[in-house]
Amino acid sequence: MKLRIENLCFSYAGGGGVQDLSLQVETGEFVGLIGPNGSGKSTALKNLYRALTPDSGRVELDGEDLLRLSPRAAAQRMAVVCQENQLPFDFTVEEIVAMGRSPHKRLLDVDTPEDRRIVRAALEAVNLASLARRSFLHLSGGEKQRVLLARAIAQQCDFLVLDEPTNHLDIGYQLQIFDWIRRLKVSVLAAVHDLNLAALYCDRLYVLQAGRLVASGTPGQVLTPELIRSVYGVESRVELDPRTGRPAIRFLPEGMAI
């Protein structure tokens, strides 16, 4: 499934937002949005999954105007995984994952054997089948994120939006979750905080600074010491990892020569 964003603009009342953002994600690509805090990554994605409404611009998913689709129709095509959700009520892991089936059901429809099969398969995909009856609120942060990923898997969409879903997790969980996402073989647009994770998993990157697109390309093209200095204000050494063929970034203390 392909995504195309053209000249997307959104401004907050107090300032900030995104201006004239254009990007695309081809079928099966894992594309990353990177940039410092406040650069507009999450704002751009919130406009995409309609937590915010753009001031102007166009968003197409496989040629359809995504912003004109009904919420149900949009959720049948695109799933979203954000940072850990805060739930006002307790649910079991299985109940949370079953919520991913909602876009495919009418009001008052009950779960079918096929729904239950899909939920079980989603839990097995993230190695959480043994926790199906556990309370979601009593899970660790990493386990909660895996549940939310399983919910997105159960939604059975071909496009996945990730709004910095791993930036508060330890590195083991971050790698696990990105590995599982890669194995889904769907189109992905992700806001990624960690540049080394972006280099390792993304096919292409778009760089935002102060709400505007300042660079795009493969990780090797984008993640240079010059761009990192310009956008993040830090010195770095970037080398090609011989095992992955991807850039590996080492950040340097202020004033240290490269």
N, C-alpha and C positions, 0 to 999 in steps of 0.2 A: 504494500500500500504506500502511495506517494503523498508527501505533504509539500505544499507550496505556500509560503507566506510572502505577501507583496506589500511593501510600504506600510507596515503596521505601525500605528502611532497610538500611544496612551500616555496621558499626563495625570499625575495626582494633583489634587487641589493645592497642596503645599509645595509642589515642585517635584521633579524627578519623573521617571517613567521610561518609556522607550520611544525612539523617533526613527521613522523611515526604515524599519527593520524588514529586510527581505532575506529569506533563506529557503532551502529546500532539503528534503530528505527523500532519497530514492528507496525503492522497495528493498527491504532487507538490510538497509544501512543502519549503523549505530552512529548517530551524530551527536556531538557534544556542544553545549553552550558553556563557555568559560568566561571568567572576568572577576574582578575583585568584588567584595561586598558592596551592594548598592549600585552595581553596574547595570541591572535590569534583567538578569537571568530569570528569576522567579516571576517578575512582572510579565515578561514575555510569555512564559508558559501559562500563567494564570489567565491571560487573554486567550490563549489557545484552548484551554479546557473550560473557559467561560466562567471562571470565578470573578473575572473582570470583563468589562465590555470595551472594546477598542474605540478610540475616537474616530479612527479611519483606517483603511487598509482592507486587505482581503486574505482569507485563509481558506485554502482548498485542500481537501482530502480526496485523492483519486478523482480530481476534477469537480467534486461537489463543493458548494459553498458551506463550509463547516458551521459558520455562524448562523446560518439560516435553518439548519437541521433542528428538529425537536431534540430536547435533552435525551430522550430514549433512543432516538436514531443515532445521535452522536455517540452515546455510550455503547452502542452495538459495534461501532467502528474503532473507538479509541478508549483505552484504559489508562488510568493515572495512578502513579505511586508517588506519594509525597513523603515528607519527613513524618516521623511517627505521629499517628492520629491520636488525639485525645478524645476518648469516648465518654459521654455522660453516664452511660449505663454499661453494665458488664454483659458480655456475650461470651460464648464458648468460641474456640478457634474455628470449629466447624461452621458455626453460625455466621462468623465474620466472612469466611470464604464463600459461603452460600449467597451472601449479598451480591457477589459478582454475577449471579444468574439473573438478578432483577431486570436488567435491560431486555432480557429475552422472554419476559413473562408479562402477562396482563395483571391488572389489579385483582387481588384475591386468588390468583392462581396458587396452587400448592406445589411443592417440590415433586417432581416426577422421578422415577428410577434413573432416567438419563441425567437429570440435574444432580442427583446424589453420586452418580458415577463420575461426573465431571469434577465435582468437589473433591471426591477421594483422589482422583488422578492429580489434581492441582496440589493437594497436600503432599502426595507422594513425590511430586516433582521437586519440592523444596525440603524433603525429608522431615515432614512434620506430621505424618499420619498418626504417629503414636500419641500426639498431643491434641487430637481432634476434640476431645471432651474437656480440655483444660480451659480455665478462665483466661481470656485474652489479657486482662488487666494485671495478671500475676506473672506474665512472661517477661523475659529479659528484653532489652531493646533490640538485640539482633533477632530474637525469635519473633517479636512483633513485626519487624520489617519483612521477615520471611512470610508471615501470615498475610500481610498486605500485598506482597508479590503473588502469593497463591490466589488471593481474591482477584487480582488482575488477570491471572492465568485462566481462572474459572470464567471470566468475562468473555473469553474466546474472541479477542480482537486481534487485528493484524497490525495495529499501531499502538505503541506504548510511550507514554510521556512520564519521565522521571524528574521530579522536582527536588533535587539534592536529597535523595532518600537515604544516603549512607553517611552523611558528613559528621554525625555524632556517634558513629559506631567504631569499634576498634578495627584494625586493618584486616584481621581474619574474617570478620563478618562482611566487611566491604568487598573483599575479593570473592567471597562465597556468593554474595548477592549479584555482583556483576557477572560472575561465571554463569549463574543460573539464567540471568537475563540474556546473555549471549546465546545460550542453548535453545532459547525459545524461537530463534530464527524469525523474528518479526522486525518491523521497522521501529526504530527507537530515536526519540529526541530527548536528551537528558541535560539538565543543568548539573554540572560537575564542579565541585569545589577543589578537589585534589588534582593538581596538574599531572602527576605521575599516573593516577588512575585514568585520567582522560587520555593520556598518551598511550596507555596500555590497551584500552578497550575500544576507543572511538575510531571509526574509519575517517571521519572528517570533523573539523572543529570550526565553530564560529566564535569570535572573540568580541565581547561587549565591553565598552568603557563609557561611563556616564550616559548610559542609555542608547549608545550608538554602536553600530557594527564597525569595527576598526580592522579586522583581518579575518580571513577564512582560508581553509585548505586542509591538507593532511596534517597529522600531528608533527611530522618531520618538517613540513613547510612553516607551520605556525609557531611551534614552541622553540624559539630561538632566544639566546640571551638578550638580544636587542629588544625583542617584543616584550619579554618578561620584565625587563628594566622599564620600558616605556609604560606598560599597562599596570604593573604591580609595584613598581618603584623599588625593586630588589635586584641584587646581582645574583647571577647563577652560572653554573657550568652545565652544559647540555651535551651528553654523549650518547651514542647509539649503543644500546644493549645488544651484544652479539647473540644472546639466546632468543630474544623476542623480536629483534630487528626494529624496535621502537625506541624513541627518545627516552632517556632517563635523566632526570633533572636533580641537581644538587644545588641547594640555595646557600649563599655565602653571606657571612656577616657584613654589616655595613662598612664600607671602606676597603674591603679586601679585593685585591686585583683579581681579575679572571685569569 
